[in-house]
Amino acid sequence: MSDEGRNDVTVTDHQLSELAQQLRVDSVRAAAAAGSGHPTSSMSAAELMAVLLARHFRYDFERPDHPGNDRFVLSKGHASPLLYAAYKAVGAIDDDELLTFRKLGSRLEGHPTPRRLPWVETATGSLGQGLPVGVGMALAGKRLDRTGYRVWVLCGDSELAEGSIWEAAEHASFEHLDNLTAIVDVNRLGQRGPTRHGHDLDAYARRFAAFGWHTVEIDGHDVDAVDRAYGEAASTLGQPTVILARTLKGKGVAATEDREGLHGKPVKDADEAIEELGGIRDLRVEVRKPPAARVMHAARAGHLQLPPFQTGDEVATRDAYGQALAALGSGRGDIVALDGEVSDSTRAEYFAKEHPERFFECYIAEQQMVANAVGLAARGWVPYASTFAAFLTRAHDFVRMAAVSGAGINLVGSHAGVAIGQDGPSQMGLEDLAMFRSVHGSTVLYPCDAGQTAKLVAAMADHEGIRYLRTSRGKTPVIYGPDEEFPIGGSKVLRSSGRDRLTLVAAGVTVPEVLAAADALDREGIRVRVIDLYSVKPIDRATLREAAEQTGCLITVEDHREEGGLGDAVLDAFADGRPVPRLVRLAVRTMPGSATPEEQLHAAGIDAESIAAAARLLVEQAVVP
Amino acid sequence: MSDEGRNDVTVTDHQLSELAQQLRVDSVRAAAAAGSGHPTSSMSAAELMAVLLARHFRYDFERPDHPGNDRFVLSKGHASPLLYAAYKAVGAIDDDELLTFRKLGSRLEGHPTPRRLPWVETATGSLGQGLPVGVGMALAGKRLDRTGYRVWVLCGDSELAEGSIWEAAEHASFEHLDNLTAIVDVNRLGQRGPTRHGHDLDAYARRFAAFGWHTVEIDGHDVDAVDRAYGEAASTLGQPTVILARTLKGKGVAATEDREGLHGKPVKDADEAIEELGGIRDLRVEVRKPPAARVMHAARAGHLQLPPFQTGDEVATRDAYGQALAALGSGRGDIVALDGEVSDSTRAEYFAKEHPERFFECYIAEQQMVANAVGLAARGWVPYASTFAAFLTRAHDFVRMAAVSGAGINLVGSHAGVAIGQDGPSQMGLEDLAMFRSVHGSTVLYPCDAGQTAKLVAAMADHEGIRYLRTSRGKTPVIYGPDEEFPIGGSKVLRSSGRDRLTLVAAGVTVPEVLAAADALDREGIRVRVIDLYSVKPIDRATLREAAEQTGCLITVEDHREEGGLGDAVLDAFADGRPVPRLVRLAVRTMPGSATPEEQLHAAGIDAESIAAAARLLVEQAVVP
């Protein structure tokens, strides 16, 4: 089927159908070898994949980082056998590897992930996420990279019930992403039975058309129709295209075709099914390579000059974030920023004003915002995405999957904690530290002053994995001089003596509170140590261990729920079998209402007065020496 | 404007406009008194509210629990001044209380919550959630309560960017919720500037129509048009109606009308604005009371008979969940179940088969599933909503807001942890315990055997707040006899002696592993205590404290990330200033791939062999006596 490294336009429809049958056979074989997997969901999309590979996809499998490569995202990630069968058909993996599917140590996991396979763009398997991330990649291609690549996303029909699909649809048409094609494998059957709309392609077409997409409805098993649809998608300008393909789940085998109850199950009699599909083939398809292209984001714009902040000034860390990000954007051409329609609050607007070409307004669609960040990061950009800390919970599953992808993205949550004041609990990020700490390989930062914020904003850019920065709404005093450094994983000891009777550990808005408490206690003759734990994860075990050994008791103080945040992080530092200090945690334990920031901190028991009282009690009760 | 307790159909358009002006004036006054708040977002919707109250809404403000009451949800929760102004206009609050807006101790929070105000149906303030919860209420009305009430939801235009709105739109039309009316206050301006579609009502109408809604486009300041639109909504059968109202933000005051940059800010010169609006009024509007109606969910169907399980059998806890839920449904008429298109996996299908009239298929739309649960709970039903534990992260913000509402809902996450095996990390719930523990007032349960699961399923029904149950995919041995009780907040000591050298703490799938490890250690002469910590929150501090005092060292073992889960919960139990035991935590620290369940547990270091090795090491190092 191939000649010299370009899509062979002379390949016959018969050959395409044969290739599709091979993809089916190999899907059945892989799942049979594994004893699990989703062959039937693979079989429905075989022609969709075969025609894409042979006639439309442009990709250099030897150079997955080629800037001109098209992108393919398997949004219906459970159809991984189809993807791996395709990798075999293009020669990227061999037949032996295909049969390692779902086995310990294999690159061919149940759902594809880029951490293991260089040709996978983003981890999928949580439905409704592939198209949103594909939108992020198409956004990179359209607005930044401009190397002419196309993004092809293969979706299932069931996953169109996810709201995230419609956030993506809205964003893609608003940004005129004509380099994006969504291919929907409408096989009518979900996991436990029929989908809402079955084979009613018009139902889906009406929705996508209303959202501004060009729509094409086809028989997904007619290779000629598929070919024409892909051509129509590629030649449609100014809007993304969705191809709605009527297909049959388990197509090609009488025992599985269009039948319920077979989702996620290997085909029962695999040998018989393979025979029915015409037996094992070893067709090879050459995918056309992309034209030469240059990486745009390698360009660095200039020297990094972070904004200076004066000790004694009062500056909100969200302001410092905006200023630092704008400066970072001037210093580095690979920095991009995204926001969820609150850039005037998060201060991402400072970046937007200075670097409008690298700013992405995502409106109130936090899932799509994070997906855009993942897509941009997959293309080599360094994204900072911001909204209120509370609303990042909306994108929890996207953050989780970004970690599965190994994506390097920066997420910034403003308006953390009860300290926001009057707006009340719906706007207060009180669970964000718990959420981000539990993400695999994450970094969690919570600065207390402007200069610290600025340095952390710069430092997080080149860190691995999910980086989270928590900022605050109100002003806090600048307590660090301009030369202070804040390594990720470090902490700052702000008060220390040989007579410390306990240690106060804080971060962010509670740092000024513990300092005030320490001063009050000091006036009463009670010396305490104070640690600013700006790096919540990784955590500075050595400094905490030293404080524990020297003072015997730690009080953690956080503007966050008592579970999963600063207190838990500090406790974790001692879960190594060695002696553990006595520990008391001050955190937000009630459901706040509306009140001033000061009233809120007091009501939650995390203001200077409450902290001093807790410390005093421990000293009086002789819990501490 | 009122006579004897029914909507006064003779009220003139002029009177309606006067009422609208009063709502504006009172919105301006409340925000001025607070020094914060969203008067401009209130002013755009004044006529929409005035006409609803005077002519269409049926509600007994003295009996907010009246089964026949219409429901009103302020999806754009930041427009709370409008809602509170309306409460004043109907006589539910007085003018003095209105002016306590956003102050410490006031019921009138920045965003409305039912925990404080009896007429608020659900907490709003995280945009895109009011309509989904309204769908849940309309679902209750249509399929269960059948008392004829209508659900009216006032949305902002900005929030239509949230995917959750489209999950709701899809669900509402699929369920033919003609008792639901969405009113969209299209004021063109979001927080930081114009929305995507500005005043293009057609853009929204196309989308809703494509999703199967009846659409009406009007001038939202024309009381007559508003009145006719509401009438049209009420008389439209078989589908929900959306009223798209063209409005002006800050309407009625030249300094604020249709101007950018005034979101979330009190009107600058309030006195001048009030004068421009015609001054302070004290109009009262009588809302028509609903007809007599009976609460349906009070009916109990019969005797509760939980399924019996035999010690020594192997049963997956997800199977036990399905069986117990079906039995609970037979025993109680107020139990309802929801699932995210995976009921064959979660086993919610057992309930669905026995009680189809009380089962709600939510398809792959986890946000809407949780919103439906919140809406059903608001109407007195006791919902159990299930999907894979991993995918409940999709609904994190809805769970957070449900806690703000004080909603009582049961959420069940199956396929937890690496123990699911081959499917890989996208399907593994590894962050769910952290997420649910950080939710205010939550209950977190993680049973290890079938009988324990069944009893906990029954016990959680009548608990307060968010109740989370974690189930497992694979079979585990039934270790408890049928008479064993499992109080929430308790634990079970499975091995104990006077010579225990350390304590193994586990829950769920790691319980059989720690038991096997304990047996192996016992054969080597090392006695260890074993605790089954099935209630992760609240936690059994007394038993843990006793084990700590008697054995000195705890090893926690969990099929979850090391942050925020079982290990943190155990540590938390000791954060009270008293001595803390030495502690070692075994948890999932890497990103798993595909492998068998046994291989996964071993790779994560949480199988019997790894546990015994860790215990042995501690004993050999003489860390423990």
Interface residues (C-beta under 8 A of the other chain):
Chain A: A34 S36 G37 G77 F101 R102 K103 L104 G105 S106 L108 E109 G110 H111 T113 R115 R116 A123 T124 G125 S126 L127 G128 S158 E159 A161 E162 G163 S164 I165 W166 E167 E170 F174 G190 Q191 R192 T195 R196 R206 R207 A209 A210 F211 E341 V342 S343 D344 S345 E349 Y363 I364 A365 Q367 Q368 A390 F391 T393 R394 H396 D397 R400 M401 A403 V404 G406 G421 Q422 D423 G424 P425 S426 Q427 L430 E431 A434 M435 R437 S438 V439 H440 G441 K537 C553 R561 E562 E563 G564 G565 G567 D568 A569 L571 D572 F574 A575 D576 G577 R578 P579 V580 P581 R582 L583 V584 R585 T590 M591 G593 S594 A595 T596 E599 A603 L618 Q621 V623
Chain B: A34 S36 G37 G77 F101 R102 K103 L104 G105 S106 L108 E109 G110 H111 T113 R115 R116 A123 T124 G125 S126 L127 G128 S158 E159 A161 E162 G163 S164 I165 W166 E167 E170 F174 G190 Q191 R192 T195 R196 R206 R207 A209 A210 F211 E341 V342 S343 D344 S345 E349 Y363 I364 A365 Q367 Q368 A390 F391 T393 R394 H396 D397 R400 M401 A403 V404 G406 G421 Q422 D423 G424 P425 S426 Q427 L430 E431 A434 M435 R437 S438 V439 H440 G441 K537 C553 R561 E562 E563 G564 G565 G567 D568 A569 L571 D572 F574 A575 D576 G577 R578 P579 V580 P581 R582 L583 V584 R585 T590 M591 G593 S594 A595 T596 E599 A603 L618 Q621 V623
